[in-house]
Amino acid sequence: MDARIYQIAEQIVEIHQKAYGVYLPLVEDVRSRTVSEDEDSYSAEHS
C-alpha cells in the first residue's frame, strides 16, 4: 500500500513538472505582450 501511494505521488510530481514546462512559455509570452491603448481602455472599462 505504501509503495503504491509513493508511486502515485511520483506520478503527480511528474505531471506537475510537465505541465509547468508546457504552460510556462505560454504564460511568459502573454505577460510579455504589449497592448494597444484601445485594448487597455476596453480592459479597464470591463473589469
N, C-alpha and C positions, 0 to 999 in steps of 0.2 A: 504494500500500500504506500509506504513512504517513498519507495523508488518511483512509483507511478506519479505521485504528487511532484516529485523532483523533476521528472520528465516534462510534465505539464508546465511547470514553472520555467523550465529551459525553453520550451516552445513559445511561451508568452514573451520572454525576453527576445528571442529571435524575431518574432513577428513585430515587436515594437521597434527593433533596430532596422528592420526592412522598411517599415512604414516611415520611420524618421528619415531614412535615406531617400525615399521616394518623394516625400512631401516637403522636405527642407528646401530643395532647389525651387519648387513651385512657390513656396511662401516668400523666399528671398526675391524671386522675380517680381511678385506682386508688390512687395514692400519697396522695391527699387524704382518702380514706375512713378512717373510724374503725371499729374492730371492737369487738364486744361482748366482755365478759370470757369468755364461753363459747367464742367463736371463737378468742380469743387463747390460751386454755388448750388447746383442741384443737390449734392450730397448734404450740404448744410441745411437746406430747406426741408429735406425729407428725413431728417434724423431726430 
